[in-house]
């Protein structure tokens, strides 16, 4: 029997039969994180889980949520709780959207195709990354819900224009321009592991993968992960040319928004805003939305937590621009805090990737359902029957009682 045939026989035994049992044991995003750690090779887990340099901002993102008290109101009719909303003109069953994540095909072979399919079932938007493992057209072909395309401005502006045109043709509803990546952050876990994107398979990476047979088996028949929006097999592109085509452009500035807006002609969102001054400038430039984000602590280490600046960004833009938040969301109560401070919704990245690693497409749905149940319970206990009822009367900052130190590093 050939190795591929043997792997085909083993795959259902290795993954499908035990997947439901593993997910049933996961009652929080942290539980899914632990399951993801057991499933993924160390280098891939660290790519998903890690932050920049000392990971100070990564830790701040969680600490900032913990520093905001929830203040319940009593004797309010919470017999029915409504979580429905509209995000960037797209109806959503929850104030959540799947954030764009690059290299998802390293987690599981279905990659962004699975994520978009899960988002459609859940009734929430899904953002697809420029650095996705599957092309934006492949993702659009399976999606039943609203899609947004996340754009990195790369040096080849002709390539950028091509991506914008392709996203328009494929029916993407909004363009999410990431503005906090003039260079890639110093992700030292990746450096120690010799990790690259697209991946290179050396002896160390091979041995790392073989230690996780459930993860390795899925790639026997599936194609190896690459950068789907750049790897045009018709042109015979190799890894080096793919990397060159995807090279980030540090010259991106406010003047570039004009040609992006003209080329796109639909809602534009800036992802990676952390200051009220930039938020105000973005509103003046006519963008439809802002994502308050520090890139999950993966870019500038030492940047503030997204939650710590959310209120001032909301106050700066008023009702001119829709504000979303990402970075550090792990609980439904986190979503309640963010909405209370003025965010329309939250985007989740690591949370849904932990679920994806733990259980594939069903794991993504499980992760979001956990957050949904927690949010519903939190709003019931707060005395807020709908999202529009959440406001700043439900939250109180503990930092008003004095400064708090940065949390200690979490063990890897």
Residue, then its C-alpha position, 0 to 999 in steps of 0.5 A: x500500500x502506498x503511503x498516500x493511500x495509508x494516510x487516506x485511511x488513517x485521516x478519519x481515524x486520526x481526526x474526525x472521530x475524536x474531534x467532537x469529543x475534544x471540542x466537547x471538553x473545551x468550555x472557553x477560548x483558553x481551553x481551545x488554545x490548549x487543544x490547539x497547542x496539542x495539535x499544532x507543531x511548536x513553530x506553527x502554534x508559536x506563529x499563531x500564539x506569539x507576539x513581538x519581542x518581549x510580548x508586552x503589548x500582547x499581555x497588555x491586551x488581556x490585562x486591559x479587559x481585566x481592568x474594566x469592571x462590569x457594573x450591573x443594573x438591576x430590575x430591568x427586563x432581560x427576558x429576551x436578549x438580542x445580539x443582532x447588529x449591522x457591521x459596515x452595512x452588513x447584517x450580523x447575528x452577533x457583534x463579531x467578525x472573523x479577523x483576517x489571518x495570514x497563513x491559515x493553511x498552516x493550521x489546517x489544509x482547508x484554510x480560509x475556505x473553512x473559515x468563510x464557510x463557518x462564518x456563513x453558518x454563524x451569520x457573521x462577516x469574515x475578513x480575508x487577508x492579502x496573505x491568505x493561504x487560499x486565493x480571494x476567489x476560492x474563498x468567495x466561491x464557498x462563502x454564504x455570508x458577507x466578506x471583507x478583503x484586507x489589503x496590505x499595501x505592497x511595493x508592487x502597486x500594480x499588484x495592489x490594484x490587481x488585488x483590489x479589482x479581483x476583490x471587487x469582481x468577487x463581491x467583497x463588501x468592504x476593503x480593510x486597509x491595514x496601516x500598522x505594518x510598514x515593516x513586520x514586527x520582531x516576532x522572536x518566537x518565529x525567529x527562534x523556530x526558523x519560521x517563514x511565510x510561505x513556509x520552508x521545510x527544513x530538517x527541523x520543521x520536518x521533525x517538528x511536524x512528525x511529532x504532531x501526526x494528526x496535523x501532518x496527515x492532513x497534508x498528504x493529499x492537500x496542497x502545501x500552504x503558500x500565499x494564495x493571492x500571489x502564487x500564480x501557478x500559471x506564471x510558474x512563480x516560486x517561493x522567492x518571487x512570491x515573497x518579493x511580490x508580497x513585500x510590504x511598502x513602508x512608504x504608505x501614507x495618507x495620500x495613498x488613500x485617495x487612489x485606493x478609494x478611487x480604485x475601490x469605490x466601496x466602503x474602506x476601513x483602516x485597521x491598526x489605528x491607536x490614536x485619536x489624532x489618526x482616527x480624526x484624520x481618517x474620518x476627515x479622509x472619508x473612510x467608513x470604518x476604523x479598527x482599533x487594533x495593535x495587530x494582536x501585539x504582533x507589531x510595535x511592542x510597547x504599544x497601548x492595549x486596544x481597549x485602553x484607547x478605544x474610548x478616546x478614538x470613539x470620542x474623536x470620530x463621533x458618528x462619522x465613522x464606525x469603530x471596531x475593536x480587535x486584539x485580545x478578545x477572549x470572552x463574551x464579556x470582553x465584547x460587552x465591554x467594547x460595545x459599552x465603550x462605543x465599538x460597533x463590534x469586535x474582530x477575533x483572530x487567535x480565538x477562532x484560529x485556536x478553535x480551527x486548530x482544535x476542531x477544524x470548521x466545527x472548531x471555529x463555530x464552537x469558538x464563536x458559539x462560546x463567545x455568543x453564550x458568554x455575551x448573552x449571559x453577560x448582558x443578562x446579568x448586566x441588565x442590557x436586553x440589546x446591544x443598543x442598550x450597552x453604554x458607558x454606565x455599564x463599565x468602570x475603569x479600575x485604573x482610576x484607582x491608580x496605575x497598574x503594572x504590566x502583567x508578568x510574561x505568560x509561559x510559552 
